[in-house]
C-alpha cells in the first residue's frame, strides 16, 4: 500500500529517539523526547494560492526539521507516519 499526499502535504517518518545522551546516560522511555527531525517519504504536487502555483521544495529522501505540534499521525502497514503541510517544515538538513 502507498500513501500519496495531496496539495502541499508531505508524508514524513520521524527519526528514532535517542536511547542515551552524548555523555552515555541511558534514558528511560518516558524521558525520551520525540525528535523533530524526520525523513521525507512522499510529497504532494503543490497547491495554488490566489491563482499562483506553490512549488514543493522538499523531495523524498530529504531530512527535515518540522514544527513540534504539526501534522496528523497515521499508521500504514505497522509503520507510524506523519502528514504535515510544507509550511510546517522549518528546515532541510544537509549533510
LINVEN-V440764 format. One record per run of one state. SS is the DSSP state (H for helix, E for strand, - for the rest). FROM is the first residue (numbers start at 1). TO is the last residue. Records with the same first field share a line. If there is no record, write none. Layout:
# LINVEN-V440764
SS->FROM-TO + FROM-TO
This chain:
# LINVEN-V440764
-->1-8 + 15-19 + 21-25 + 27-28 + 32-36 + 44-46 + 50-51 + 55-62 + 67-71 + 77-78 + 94-95
E->9-14 + 20-20 + 26-26 + 37-43 + 47-49 + 52-54 + 63-66 + 72-76 + 79-85 + 89-93
H->29-31 + 86-88
